[in-house]
Every structure is written in C-alpha cells, then in structure tokens.
Amino acid sequence: MRVLEFLARGLRAKQIAHELGLSVRTVESHKYAMMQELGVHGTIELVRKAEALGVISPRIDRRTAR
C-alpha cells in the first residue's frame, strides 16, 4: 500500500525504494502485481483506478485547486 501511495505522489521506483529501504526490483514487483490485480497497464491508470476504488485518497492538483 505504501508503494501505491508513493506512486500517487509521483515518486519513481528508485525514490520509493530508497524511502522504504527496499530494492528497486521489489518496488517494481509490487507495482506490477497491483497493476495485474486491478487490470491496468500503466502507473497513471493504476493510481486513478486505486483512487476510484477508494484504495487511496484522491490526489489534489495544487496547481488547479482553489
């Protein structure tokens, strides 16, 4: 779940791995497992589907939020 939250914040696998003390391969494995589980093919699609399902809180784009 933490991997997904970091992906939603726009971090790359290398950054997430550093933050969580994991290998990049482990982070990517988690990401691809979640993508397969949700039936999506990309990171953006993964984050949007997770938000839609309530798995993670929707992001607020600070540039357009007023």
Residue pairs with C-beta under 8 A, 6 or more apart in sequence:
1 55
1 56
2 20
3 16
3 20
3 27
3 30
3 31
3 34
4 31
4 34
4 46
4 47
4 50
4 55
4 56
5 56
6 15
6 16
6 19
6 20
7 16
7 31
7 43
7 46
7 47
8 47
8 50
8 51
8 56
8 59
9 59
11 19
13 24
13 27
13 28
13 31
14 24
16 22
16 27
17 23
17 24
17 26
17 27
20 27
31 43
31 46
34 46
34 50
35 41
35 42
35 43
35 45
35 46
38 46
38 49
38 50
38 53
40 46
40 49
47 56
47 59
50 56
51 57
51 58
51 59
